[in-house]
Protein backbone atom coordinates (compact mmCIF):
# COMPACT_ATOMS: atom_id res chain seq x y z
CA UNK A 1 0.00 0.00 0.00
CA UNK A 2 2.84 2.39 0.81
CA UNK A 3 4.40 1.75 -2.60
CA UNK A 4 1.11 2.53 -4.33
CA UNK A 5 0.67 5.73 -2.36
CA UNK A 6 4.21 6.83 -3.18
CA UNK A 7 3.68 5.98 -6.84
CA UNK A 8 0.41 7.91 -6.99
CA UNK A 9 1.97 10.90 -5.25
CA UNK A 10 4.81 10.94 -7.76
CA UNK A 11 2.39 10.86 -10.68
CA UNK A 12 0.33 13.70 -9.23
CA UNK A 13 3.47 15.77 -8.73
CA UNK A 14 4.37 15.16 -12.36
CA UNK A 15 0.93 16.39 -13.46
CA UNK A 16 1.28 19.68 -11.59
CA UNK A 17 4.90 20.06 -12.75
CA UNK A 18 3.81 19.63 -16.37
CA UNK A 19 1.17 22.30 -15.82
CA UNK A 20 3.79 24.71 -14.47
CA UNK A 21 6.04 23.90 -17.42
CA UNK A 22 3.28 24.57 -19.93
CA UNK A 23 2.57 27.88 -18.20
CA UNK A 24 6.22 28.87 -18.60
CA UNK A 25 6.12 27.79 -22.25
CA UNK A 26 3.04 29.93 -22.93
CA UNK A 27 4.67 32.95 -21.31
CA UNK A 28 7.79 32.35 -23.41
CA UNK A 29 5.70 32.22 -26.59
CA UNK A 30 3.90 35.42 -25.62
CA UNK A 31 7.19 37.08 -24.76
CA UNK A 32 8.72 36.08 -28.08
CA UNK A 33 5.70 36.86 -30.23
CA UNK A 34 4.50 40.15 -28.72
CA UNK A 35 7.32 41.28 -26.46
CA UNK A 36 5.79 40.62 -23.04
CA UNK A 37 7.09 43.20 -20.59
CA UNK A 38 8.45 42.78 -17.04
CA UNK A 39 5.02 43.27 -15.43
CA UNK A 40 3.51 40.58 -17.62
CA UNK A 41 6.36 38.16 -17.00
CA UNK A 42 6.35 38.64 -13.23
CA UNK A 43 2.55 38.40 -12.95
CA UNK A 44 2.36 35.36 -15.21
CA UNK A 45 5.14 33.58 -13.33
CA UNK A 46 3.52 34.43 -9.99
CA UNK A 47 0.22 33.03 -11.22
CA UNK A 48 1.85 29.83 -12.45
CA UNK A 49 3.77 29.35 -9.20
CA UNK A 50 0.69 30.02 -7.07
CA UNK A 51 -1.40 27.59 -9.14
CA UNK A 52 1.24 24.89 -8.82
CA UNK A 53 1.64 25.39 -5.06
CA UNK A 54 -2.08 25.54 -4.22
CA UNK A 55 -2.99 22.61 -6.46
CA UNK A 56 -0.10 20.47 -5.16
CA UNK A 57 -1.18 21.14 -1.58
CA UNK A 58 -4.80 20.32 -2.37
CA UNK A 59 -3.79 17.05 -4.04
CA UNK A 60 -1.61 16.14 -1.07
CA UNK A 61 -4.52 16.73 1.30
CA UNK A 62 -7.18 14.88 -0.70
CA UNK A 63 -4.87 12.11 -2.01
CA UNK A 64 -6.84 11.13 -5.14
CA UNK A 65 -5.83 7.95 -6.90
CA UNK A 66 -5.29 9.85 -10.15
CA UNK A 67 -5.32 13.42 -11.41
CA UNK A 68 -8.08 12.71 -13.92
CA UNK A 69 -8.74 13.81 -17.47
CA UNK A 70 -11.21 16.52 -16.42
CA UNK A 71 -8.66 18.13 -14.11
CA UNK A 72 -6.15 18.12 -16.96
CA UNK A 73 -8.60 20.15 -19.02
CA UNK A 74 -9.10 22.55 -16.09
CA UNK A 75 -5.33 22.81 -15.66
CA UNK A 76 -5.10 23.70 -19.34
CA UNK A 77 -7.71 26.41 -18.77
CA UNK A 78 -5.70 27.69 -15.81
CA UNK A 79 -2.67 27.96 -18.08
CA UNK A 80 -4.66 30.08 -20.53
CA UNK A 81 -5.91 32.24 -17.66
CA UNK A 82 -2.28 32.72 -16.64
CA UNK A 83 -1.58 34.02 -20.12
CA UNK A 84 -4.56 36.39 -19.95
CA UNK A 85 -3.38 37.58 -16.54
CA UNK A 86 0.07 38.35 -17.91
CA UNK A 87 -1.39 40.30 -20.83
CA UNK A 88 -3.68 42.32 -18.58
CA UNK A 89 -0.82 43.13 -16.20
CA UNK A 90 1.26 44.24 -19.18
CA UNK A 91 -1.60 46.39 -20.49
CA UNK A 92 -0.89 49.04 -17.83
CA UNK A 93 2.41 49.71 -19.59
CA UNK A 94 1.49 49.03 -23.21
CA UNK A 95 -1.78 47.92 -24.86
CA UNK A 96 -1.75 44.14 -25.49
CA UNK A 97 -2.67 42.65 -28.88
CA UNK A 98 -6.44 42.42 -28.47
CA UNK A 99 -6.67 39.44 -30.83
CA UNK A 100 -4.31 37.41 -28.63
CA UNK A 101 -6.17 38.39 -25.47
CA UNK A 102 -9.52 37.51 -27.03
CA UNK A 103 -8.22 34.19 -28.40
CA UNK A 104 -6.85 33.04 -25.03
CA UNK A 105 -9.95 34.15 -23.14
CA UNK A 106 -12.41 32.65 -25.63
CA UNK A 107 -10.58 29.31 -25.58
CA UNK A 108 -10.61 29.28 -21.78
CA UNK A 109 -14.36 29.99 -21.75
CA UNK A 110 -15.07 27.27 -24.30
CA UNK A 111 -13.04 24.70 -22.36
CA UNK A 112 -15.13 25.51 -19.29
CA UNK A 113 -17.88 23.39 -20.82
CA UNK A 114 -15.49 20.61 -21.81
CA UNK A 115 -14.07 19.63 -18.43
CA UNK A 116 -17.55 19.00 -17.01
CA UNK A 117 -18.49 16.73 -19.89
CA UNK A 118 -15.24 14.82 -19.49
CA UNK A 119 -15.88 14.43 -15.75
CA UNK A 120 -19.39 13.10 -16.31
CA UNK A 121 -18.39 10.68 -19.05
CA UNK A 122 -15.50 9.29 -17.02
CA UNK A 123 -17.40 9.35 -13.71
CA UNK A 124 -14.58 11.36 -12.13
CA UNK A 125 -16.44 14.31 -10.56
CA UNK A 126 -14.75 15.26 -7.30
CA UNK A 127 -14.94 18.05 -4.76
CA UNK A 128 -11.37 19.02 -5.64
CA UNK A 129 -12.19 19.18 -9.34
CA UNK A 130 -15.29 21.29 -8.69
CA UNK A 131 -13.34 23.71 -6.50
CA UNK A 132 -10.46 23.89 -8.99
CA UNK A 133 -12.87 24.70 -11.81
CA UNK A 134 -14.66 27.33 -9.72
CA UNK A 135 -11.46 29.09 -8.69
CA UNK A 136 -10.18 29.25 -12.27
CA UNK A 137 -13.51 30.73 -13.41
CA UNK A 138 -13.56 33.27 -10.58
CA UNK A 139 -10.02 34.42 -11.22
CA UNK A 140 -10.62 34.83 -14.96
CA UNK A 141 -13.64 37.03 -14.22
CA UNK A 142 -11.53 39.06 -11.77
CA UNK A 143 -8.79 39.60 -14.36
CA UNK A 144 -11.27 40.55 -17.08
CA UNK A 145 -12.99 43.01 -14.76
CA UNK A 146 -9.62 44.63 -14.07
CA UNK A 147 -9.04 44.93 -17.81
CA UNK A 148 -12.40 46.53 -18.64
CA UNK A 149 -12.19 48.81 -15.61
CA UNK A 150 -9.50 50.80 -17.39
CA UNK A 151 -12.11 51.64 -20.03
CA UNK A 152 -15.42 52.03 -18.17
CA UNK A 153 -14.22 52.87 -14.66
CA UNK A 154 -13.25 51.27 -11.36
CA UNK A 155 -16.86 50.24 -10.65
CA UNK A 156 -16.34 47.27 -13.02
CA UNK A 157 -14.08 45.75 -10.36
CA UNK A 158 -17.25 44.93 -8.42
CA UNK A 159 -17.88 42.13 -10.90
CA UNK A 160 -14.62 40.35 -10.20
CA UNK A 161 -14.59 41.15 -6.51
CA UNK A 162 -18.13 40.12 -5.64
CA UNK A 163 -17.43 36.42 -5.28
CA UNK A 164 -14.33 37.05 -3.15
CA UNK A 165 -16.28 39.46 -0.96
CA UNK A 166 -18.91 36.76 -0.49
CA UNK A 167 -16.26 34.23 0.55
CA UNK A 168 -14.74 36.72 2.98
CA UNK A 169 -18.15 37.52 4.48
CA UNK A 170 -18.84 33.81 4.94
CA UNK A 171 -15.96 33.63 7.42
CA UNK A 172 -17.91 35.88 9.76
CA UNK A 173 -21.43 34.79 8.76
CA UNK A 174 -21.39 30.97 8.75
CA UNK A 175 -24.91 30.74 7.32
CA UNK A 176 -23.50 31.95 4.00
CA UNK A 177 -21.66 28.61 3.77
CA UNK A 178 -24.91 26.63 3.61
CA UNK A 179 -25.54 24.73 0.38
CA UNK A 180 -27.67 26.35 -2.28
CA UNK A 181 -30.21 24.45 -4.37
CA UNK A 182 -29.34 23.95 -8.04
CA UNK A 183 -30.33 26.92 -10.18
CA UNK A 184 -30.27 27.26 -13.94
CA UNK A 185 -30.47 31.04 -13.57
CA UNK A 186 -27.37 31.10 -11.36
CA UNK A 187 -25.41 28.98 -13.83
CA UNK A 188 -26.54 31.12 -16.75
CA UNK A 189 -25.56 34.37 -15.05
CA UNK A 190 -22.16 32.92 -14.12
CA UNK A 191 -21.53 31.79 -17.69
CA UNK A 192 -22.58 35.16 -19.09
CA UNK A 193 -20.03 37.08 -17.00
CA UNK A 194 -17.07 35.86 -19.02
CA UNK A 195 -18.86 36.32 -22.34
CA UNK A 196 -20.01 39.87 -21.57
CA UNK A 197 -16.63 40.97 -20.18
CA UNK A 198 -14.87 39.47 -23.19
CA UNK A 199 -17.22 41.34 -25.50
CA UNK A 200 -16.57 44.57 -23.61
CA UNK A 201 -12.81 44.07 -23.63
CA UNK A 202 -12.57 43.11 -27.30
CA UNK A 203 -12.70 46.75 -28.34
CA UNK A 204 -15.25 46.22 -31.09
CA UNK A 205 -18.09 48.21 -29.53
CA UNK A 206 -18.48 51.95 -29.12
CA UNK A 207 -17.98 53.25 -25.60
CA UNK A 208 -21.70 53.56 -24.82
CA UNK A 209 -22.36 49.93 -25.71
CA UNK A 210 -19.24 48.76 -23.88
CA UNK A 211 -20.43 50.61 -20.78
CA UNK A 212 -23.86 49.06 -21.15
CA UNK A 213 -22.51 45.52 -21.55
CA UNK A 214 -20.41 45.79 -18.39
CA UNK A 215 -23.33 47.38 -16.51
CA UNK A 216 -25.55 44.50 -17.61
CA UNK A 217 -23.01 41.97 -16.36
CA UNK A 218 -22.86 43.72 -12.98
CA UNK A 219 -26.64 43.98 -12.74
CA UNK A 220 -27.13 40.28 -13.48
CA UNK A 221 -24.45 39.24 -11.02
CA UNK A 222 -25.83 41.50 -8.30
CA UNK A 223 -29.30 40.05 -8.83
CA UNK A 224 -27.96 36.48 -8.69
CA UNK A 225 -25.93 37.03 -5.52
CA UNK A 226 -28.77 38.98 -3.93
CA UNK A 227 -31.26 36.21 -4.62
CA UNK A 228 -28.94 33.54 -3.22
CA UNK A 229 -28.10 35.57 -0.12
CA UNK A 230 -31.78 36.15 0.47
CA UNK A 231 -32.48 32.43 0.21
CA UNK A 232 -29.64 31.62 2.61
CA UNK A 233 -30.92 34.21 5.08
CA UNK A 234 -34.47 32.91 5.06
CA UNK A 235 -33.36 29.30 5.52
CA UNK A 236 -31.43 30.13 8.67
CA UNK A 237 -34.51 29.49 10.77
CA UNK A 238 -36.15 31.51 13.57
CA UNK A 239 -34.05 33.83 15.74
CA UNK A 240 -30.97 33.32 13.59
CA UNK A 241 -30.89 29.57 14.22
CA UNK A 242 -29.64 27.58 11.23
CA UNK A 243 -31.86 24.76 10.06
CA UNK A 244 -30.91 21.51 8.39
CA UNK A 245 -30.65 21.81 4.62
CA UNK A 246 -30.98 19.13 1.95
CA UNK A 247 -27.82 17.40 0.77
CA UNK A 248 -27.10 19.62 -2.22
CA UNK A 249 -23.31 19.55 -2.09
CA UNK A 250 -20.93 21.42 -4.33
CA UNK A 251 -19.85 18.37 -6.27
CA UNK A 252 -23.33 17.43 -7.49
CA UNK A 253 -24.31 20.97 -8.35
CA UNK A 254 -21.06 21.89 -10.07
CA UNK A 255 -20.89 18.61 -11.97
CA UNK A 256 -24.38 19.31 -13.29
CA UNK A 257 -23.25 22.79 -14.28
CA UNK A 258 -20.36 21.41 -16.30
CA UNK A 259 -17.43 21.47 -13.88
CA UNK A 260 -15.16 18.50 -13.12
N, C-alpha and C positions, 0 to 999 in steps of 0.2 A: 504493500500500500504506500509506503514511504517513497519507493522508487516511482510509482505512478504519479504521486503528488509533485515530486521534484520535476518529473518529465513534463507534466502539465504546466507547472509554473514557468519552466524554461520556454515552452511554446508560447505562452501568453506574453512573456517578456519580449519574445521575438516579434510578436504581432505589434506591440506598442512601439518597439524600436523601428520597425519598418514604417509605421505611420510617421514617426518623427523624421525619418530619412526622406520620405516622400514630401513632407512639408519643407524640408531644406531644399530639396530638388526644385519644388515649385517656386520658392523664393529666388533661387538661382536663375531659373528661367525668366522670371519677371525682371530680375535685376539685369540680366543680359539683354532682354528684348526691349525693355522700356526705360532702363536706367533707374531702378528703384533706389531711392535715397536713403540716408542713414536712419531717418525716422521710420520708414517702411521696413527696413531690415531689422531694426531693433524690436519693433512691435511685432513683426511676423515671427521672429525667433522667440520672443517672450511668449507669444501665443502657443507656438509649437511645444516649447518646454513645459508650459503650464498644462497643456492637454496631455502630454506624455506622463507628467508626474501625477496628476489627478486620476487619470485613467488607470495607471499602474497601481496606485494605492487602492482604488476601488476594486480592481481585479484581485488584488491580494486579500482584501477583506471578504469578498464574496466567494472566491475560489471556485469559479465555474470550471467545468470539465473541458470546455473549449471556448474560444473567442466567439465563434459563430459567424456565419456569412452575413447576417443582417448587421452585426456590429462592424464588420469590415466596410460595408456600404456607408454606415454612419461615420466611421473614421475617415473615409474618403471625403464625405461632406465636410467634416471638420477641417480637413486639409484645405479644401476650397475656401472655407470661411476664413482660415488663416491668411490665405492670399488676399481676400477681400479686405480683411483687417489691415494688412500691410499697405494696400493701395489707399485706403481711407486715411490712414495715419500719414502717408506721404502727400495726400492731397492738401494738407495745410501749408506745404512748402511749394508744391507745383501740382497743377491739375492732372489727375491720372487719365490714361486713355479710357474714355467712357465705354468703348466697345469691349475692352478687356474686363472692366469691372462688371459690366452687364452680363458678359458670358460666364464668368465665374459664379456670380450670384444666381443667374437663371439655372445653371447646372445644379447648384446646391439645392435650390428649391425643387427642381424636378426629382432629384434623388431622394428628397424627403418622402416621396410616395413609394419609392422603390424598397427602402429598407423594411418598411412595414409588411409589404407583400412577401418579401423574402422570409421574414420572421414567421409569418403565418403559414407559408408553404412548407417550411422546414420544422415547424413546431418549436421554435427556439425563442419565443417571447420571454423576456426576463425583466425583472425590476431594474437591473443595471442597464439593460439595453434601452428601456423606456426612459430612464433618467438621462442617459447619455444623449439620446435623440432630443429630448426636451431642452437640455442645456445648450446643445449646438444651435437649435432653432432660436432660443432666447438670445444667445449672443449675436447671431446674425442680425436679428431685428435691432438689437442695441447698436451695432456697428452701422447699419443702414440709417438708423435715426440720427446718429451723429453726422453722417454724410449729408443728409438732406437738411439738417439744421443749419448748415452754413448757407443754405439758399433761402429757406422760409423763416428761419428764426429758431432761437433756443427752445421754444415751446415744443418743438418736434421731439426733443429728448424725452418727453413724457411717455412717448410710445415705447421706447426701448427700456426706460427705467421703471415702468409700471409693474412688471412682473417681479423685478428685484425688490421693489418697495413692498410688494405683497409678501414676499418671502421674509423680508426683514420684520414686517409687522407681525407675522405669524410666530416669531420668537417670543413676542410679548402677549399675543392673543392666541392661545393654543387652539381655540375653536376654529381658527382659519385653516388649521391643518386637517380638519375633518374631510372625508372623501366626498367628492361631488358626484352626482348622478351623471351618466353619459349625456351629452348634449351635442346634437348636430350643429346647432347655432354656434356654440363655443368653438367647435372644430373649424367651422367655416370662417369665423372671424379671425382665428389664429392663422389660418392658411392665407387669408387675404392680406394680412399685414406685410408679409414679404413681397407679395405681388404689387401692392399699392406703393410701397416704399421704393421698390425697384423701378416702377413706372415713373415715380417722381424724380428719382435720381438719374434716370437715363438721359435727361436733358432734351427730350423731344417735345415737351409741352411748353406752352407759354407760362409765364410766372403765375398768372391767375389760376390756371388749371392745376399747376403743380401745387400751389397753396391749397386748393380745394381737395386734391387727392390726399394730401397728408392730413388735412383736417378731417376728412372722411375716415381715414384709418384710425385717427385718435378717437373720434366719436364712437366708432364701432367697438374699439377696444375698451373704452370707458364704460359703454353700455354693458359689454360682456362681463367685465370685472365687477361692475356694480350689481348686476343681476346675481352673480355667483356669491358675492359677499352678502347680499341680502338673504339669499337662501341659507347660507351658513349661519347667519345671525338668527334667523327664525327657527332653525333646527337645533339651537342650543338648549331649548327647553325653558321652563319657567324659572324666573329669578336667576338667570345666567347659568343654570345647571345644564351641562351637556347631556344629550340623550344618545342612546345607541343608534348608530346609523347602519344601513345595509352594507354588505360587503361589496363595495364598488371600488376595488383597489386600483392603483395607478396602472398596474400591468394590463389588466383587462381593458380598461378604458383607452389607454394609449395604443395598445395593440389593435383595437378596433379602429382607432383613428389613423393607423398607418405607421406607427412607430415600432421599432424592434422590441 
